[in-house]
Amino acid sequence: MDEISIIGIGVISNLGNDVETIWEKLMQEGETLNSGDEILFESGLSLSQRKKANRYSEMGFYVSKMALKDSKINVDNIDKKRVGTVYTTGYGPIVSSLKFSESVVEGDYEFCSPTIFANTVNNTCVGHICMLLGLKGVSTVLMGSNNLTYSQILMNKEHTDYILTGAIEEYCKELHDTFQVHENSKNIFIKEGAVSLLVKNKDDSGLAYCNIVDGFECNIDKYPITDRVEGNKVRGKIKQLISEAVKQYDIDVFFSSCNNSYFDCVELEAAQEVLNKDTLYVNHVKNLFGETLGAAFNMNVMVAALCIKNSRLPLKLDSLQRKVNCALVSGYDISGNYMLAVLKSA
């Protein structure tokens, strides 16, 4: 597939809600504080607009708006019918879904309005984004799928000129409480987060963060956060996948999906066998941003894009602040897919 460029980033994260703040904190020494269960952000929606949207949709709108703003393109001069919106999620608007289901069980039929029910649907989020931003291009919300590869396919087929693509995962107390007592996830720092990447066909202006060059995928049968994968079998699959990337590209840095779970060793052992000895293995992005579940892969890509744009790794990821031109970024999703993205300087 042809390369696509990341030209704008919007984010809600434990380290901040804009790329400048995030990079500044990545360059600082010392510990990173937990921003709390629900990250504070100003969506900019009016009171009447907020009544129609839930917090999950507000998160999506905020990062989309910020990605457009960060790109510095004149939105008024582009064809809104050629701007797509493609997002992914792990658990979707689970807070709204739980509230709705509880109201049904309790017989609170007043709560079961069309507006409330609509906010339990994954795609409602992009509906709000498109209506509020006036976008009319291809749009969807995936669940446990690779939004970057799908966006790259759409761009290559010339269905669109720009795509706002990313991931949204909202804090849900019930879900997070379950993870804290589950054997596989009890040591993982679970966190909410949202990322939006504005992408377009390869940009040669030098203003892009980086180019998404390629992607690789395999199925590892299970979601490592909730289930244990078959170690040797999955290790072999990951090794083969990384090997394919290493054969084709000169990788400077590998951004792993490490999150303090048993799966860290599976990925590390596979990577060590095939990565070049000079390739730096970054394994603590999620110590800073948290394990953002369905948004984790995109959060990892966002961090890699910032590093490539700034031509080096920040202090919190590498005390030597080594240069980076080409990165291999990993992640996995709720459907049991293991993914790699190759990012290079624009």
C-alpha positions in Angstrom: 0.0 0.0 0.0 1.0 3.6 -0.5 2.3 5.6 2.4 0.0 8.0 4.3 1.1 11.0 6.4 0.1 12.0 9.9 -0.4 15.8 9.7 -2.4 16.5 12.9 -2.8 14.9 16.3 -5.6 15.3 18.9 -5.3 13.4 22.2 -6.7 12.9 25.7 -4.1 11.2 27.9 -2.6 10.8 31.3 0.3 13.1 30.2 -1.9 15.9 28.8 -4.5 16.8 26.2 -2.3 18.3 23.5 1.0 17.3 21.9 3.0 20.3 23.2 2.2 19.4 26.9 2.8 15.7 26.3 6.2 16.3 24.7 7.2 18.7 27.5 6.3 16.1 30.1 8.2 13.4 28.2 11.3 15.5 28.3 11.1 16.1 32.1 12.8 14.1 34.7 10.9 12.6 37.7 7.8 10.6 38.1 4.6 11.0 36.2 1.5 11.5 38.3 -1.8 9.8 37.7 -4.3 12.3 36.4 -7.2 10.5 38.0 -9.8 8.1 36.8 -11.6 10.5 34.5 -9.2 12.9 32.6 -10.5 16.5 32.6 -10.9 18.1 29.2 -12.9 21.0 27.7 -14.9 19.6 24.8 -16.2 23.0 23.8 -19.7 21.7 23.2 -22.7 24.0 24.2 -25.1 22.9 26.9 -27.7 21.8 24.4 -25.1 19.8 22.4 -23.9 18.1 25.6 -27.4 17.0 26.4 -27.4 14.9 23.1 -23.9 13.5 23.5 -22.5 11.3 26.2 -18.9 11.7 27.5 -17.6 9.0 25.2 -18.8 11.1 22.2 -17.4 14.3 23.7 -14.0 12.6 24.0 -14.2 11.7 20.3 -15.3 15.2 19.3 -12.5 16.8 21.3 -9.6 14.8 19.9 -11.0 15.2 16.3 -11.3 18.9 16.7 -7.8 19.2 18.1 -6.3 17.0 15.3 -7.8 19.4 12.7 -6.5 22.4 14.7 -3.1 20.9 15.1 -2.8 20.3 11.4 -3.2 24.0 10.7 -5.1 23.2 7.5 -7.8 25.7 6.5 -10.9 23.5 7.1 -13.1 26.0 5.2 -11.1 25.3 2.0 -11.4 21.5 1.9 -14.2 19.4 0.5 -16.0 18.1 3.6 -17.4 15.2 1.5 -13.8 14.0 1.2 -13.0 14.0 4.9 -13.5 10.6 6.5 -13.8 9.5 10.2 -12.6 6.1 11.1 -12.2 5.2 14.8 -11.8 2.0 16.8 -12.6 1.0 20.4 -12.4 -1.9 22.8 -15.4 -1.4 24.9 -17.2 1.5 23.3 -19.7 3.7 25.2 -19.9 1.1 28.0 -20.9 3.6 30.6 -24.0 4.6 28.7 -24.7 0.9 27.9 -24.6 -0.1 31.6 -26.8 2.8 32.6 -29.3 1.9 29.9 -29.4 -1.8 30.9 -29.8 -0.9 34.5 -32.8 1.3 33.8 -34.4 -1.5 31.8 -33.9 -4.0 34.6 -35.2 -1.6 37.2 -38.2 -0.7 35.0 -37.3 3.0 34.7 -38.8 3.4 31.2 -38.5 7.2 31.2 -34.7 6.7 30.9 -35.2 4.5 27.9 -35.6 7.4 25.4 -34.3 7.3 21.8 -31.6 9.8 22.7 -30.3 7.7 25.6 -30.5 4.5 23.7 -28.7 6.0 20.7 -25.7 6.8 22.9 -25.2 3.1 23.5 -24.4 2.5 19.9 -20.7 2.7 18.9 -21.3 4.6 15.7 -23.2 7.4 17.4 -19.8 8.9 18.4 -18.8 9.5 14.8 -22.3 10.8 14.1 -21.7 13.5 16.6 -18.2 14.2 15.2 -19.4 14.5 11.7 -22.4 16.7 12.4 -20.5 19.0 14.7 -17.6 19.4 12.3 -19.6 19.3 9.1 -17.8 16.2 7.8 -19.5 14.1 5.2 -17.0 11.5 4.1 -16.7 7.8 4.8 -17.2 7.1 8.5 -17.4 4.1 10.9 -16.4 2.9 14.3 -14.6 -0.4 14.4 -14.5 -2.7 17.4 -11.3 -4.6 18.0 -9.9 -3.9 14.6 -7.0 -2.0 13.0 -8.2 1.5 12.1 -4.8 2.5 10.6 -4.7 -0.2 8.0 -8.4 0.3 7.1 -7.7 4.1 6.8 -4.7 3.4 4.6 -6.8 1.1 2.3 -9.5 3.8 2.0 -6.9 6.4 1.1 -5.2 4.1 -1.4 -8.6 3.5 -3.1 -9.1 7.3 -3.4 -12.3 7.3 -1.4 -11.2 10.3 0.6 -8.6 13.1 0.8 -8.3 13.2 4.6 -9.3 10.8 7.4 -9.6 11.5 11.1 -8.6 8.1 12.5 -7.9 7.0 16.0 -9.3 5.3 19.1 -11.5 6.1 22.0 -11.7 4.4 25.4 -13.7 5.9 28.2 -13.2 5.2 31.9 -15.8 2.8 33.4 -15.6 2.1 37.1 -17.2 -1.3 36.9 -14.8 -2.4 34.1 -11.7 -1.0 35.8 -12.7 -2.6 39.1 -13.0 -6.0 37.3 -9.5 -5.6 35.8 -8.0 -4.8 39.2 -9.0 -8.2 40.6 -8.5 -10.3 37.5 -5.4 -12.5 37.6 -4.1 -11.4 34.2 -4.7 -7.7 34.6 -4.3 -6.9 38.4 -0.8 -5.5 37.9 -1.7 -3.3 34.9 -2.2 0.4 35.2 -5.5 0.7 33.3 -6.3 4.2 32.1 -8.8 5.9 29.7 -7.5 7.7 26.6 -8.4 8.9 23.2 -6.3 9.7 20.1 -7.2 11.2 16.7 -4.7 11.2 13.8 -5.5 13.4 10.8 -4.0 11.5 7.8 -3.7 12.2 4.1 -1.8 10.8 1.1 1.9 11.1 1.5 2.8 14.7 2.3 6.2 16.0 0.9 6.0 19.5 2.5 8.0 18.4 5.5 5.3 19.5 7.9 3.9 16.0 8.7 4.7 14.2 11.9 5.7 11.1 10.0 4.5 8.7 7.4 2.7 5.4 8.1 4.6 3.2 5.7 3.4 -0.3 6.3 1.5 -2.6 8.6 1.6 -6.3 9.6 -1.0 -8.4 11.5 -1.6 -11.8 12.9 -4.2 -13.4 15.2 -3.0 -14.5 18.6 -6.4 -16.2 19.4 -7.0 -14.3 22.7 -6.9 -10.8 24.3 -3.9 -11.0 26.5 -5.4 -8.6 29.1 -8.2 -11.0 29.9 -6.9 -14.4 28.8 -3.6 -16.2 28.6 -2.3 -16.9 25.1 -0.6 -20.1 24.1 3.0 -18.9 24.8 5.1 -20.8 22.3 2.6 -20.6 19.5 2.1 -16.9 19.8 5.8 -16.2 20.3 6.4 -17.8 17.0 3.7 -15.8 15.3 5.1 -12.5 16.7 8.6 -13.4 15.8 7.6 -14.1 12.2 5.7 -10.8 12.0 8.6 -8.7 13.4 11.0 -10.6 11.1 9.0 -9.5 8.1 9.2 -5.9 9.1 12.9 -6.0 9.9 13.7 -7.6 6.5 12.1 -4.6 4.7 12.9 -1.7 6.9 15.8 -0.3 8.9 14.1 -0.1 12.3 15.7 2.3 14.9 13.2 1.8 17.7 10.6 -0.8 18.6 7.7 0.5 20.7 6.4 -2.5 22.5 3.0 -3.1 24.0 4.5 -3.8 27.4 2.1 -3.2 30.3 3.5 -5.2 33.2 1.5 -8.3 32.3 2.7 -11.9 31.6 2.5 -11.0 27.8 5.5 -8.7 28.1 7.9 -11.7 28.2 6.2 -13.3 25.2 6.6 -10.2 23.1 10.1 -9.4 24.4 11.5 -12.9 23.7 10.1 -12.9 20.2 11.4 -9.5 19.4 14.9 -10.2 20.8 15.4 -13.1 18.4 14.9 -11.0 15.3 15.5 -7.3 16.0 18.9 -5.9 15.1 21.2 -5.4 18.0 21.2 -1.7 17.5 17.4 -1.4 17.6 16.2 0.2 20.9 13.4 -1.6 22.7 11.0 0.8 24.4 8.9 -0.9 27.0 7.5 1.7 29.3 5.1 3.9 27.2 2.2 2.4 29.1 3.9 3.1 32.5 3.4 6.8 31.5 0.1 6.8 29.6 -1.5 3.7 31.1 -2.9 0.7 29.4 -5.7 2.4 27.4 -7.2 -0.9 26.1 -8.8 -0.2 22.8 -6.9 3.0 22.4 -3.5 1.6 23.3 -2.2 0.8 19.8 -3.1 4.3 18.6 -1.6 5.9 21.7 1.7 4.0 21.0 1.6 5.3 17.4 1.0 8.8 18.6 4.1 8.7 20.9 6.2 7.2 18.1 5.0 10.0 15.7 6.0 12.7 18.2 9.5 11.1 18.6 10.0 10.9 14.8 8.8 14.5 14.4 11.3 15.6 17.0 14.0 13.4 15.6 14.8 11.8 18.9 13.5 9.9 21.9 12.5 12.0 24.9 14.2 11.8 28.3 11.5 9.6 29.8 11.8 7.0 27.2 15.6 7.1 26.7 18.1 8.8 28.9 20.5 9.1 25.9 17.8 10.7 23.8 18.9 8.7 20.8 17.8 9.7 17.3 14.9 8.0 15.6 14.0 7.9 11.9 12.0 4.7 11.6 9.9 3.1 14.3 8.1 -0.2 14.6 5.0 0.1 16.8 3.1 -2.9 18.3 -0.3 -3.4 19.8 -3.1 -5.9 20.2 -6.9 -5.6 20.4 -9.9 -7.2 22.0 -10.4 -9.5 19.0 -7.1 -11.2 19.5 -5.2 -9.4 16.7 -1.6 -8.5 17.1 -0.6 -5.5 15.0 2.6 -3.7 13.9 2.9 -0.3 12.2 6.0 1.0 10.5 6.5 4.7 10.8 9.2 6.8 9.1 10.2 10.4 9.0 8.3 12.4 6.4 
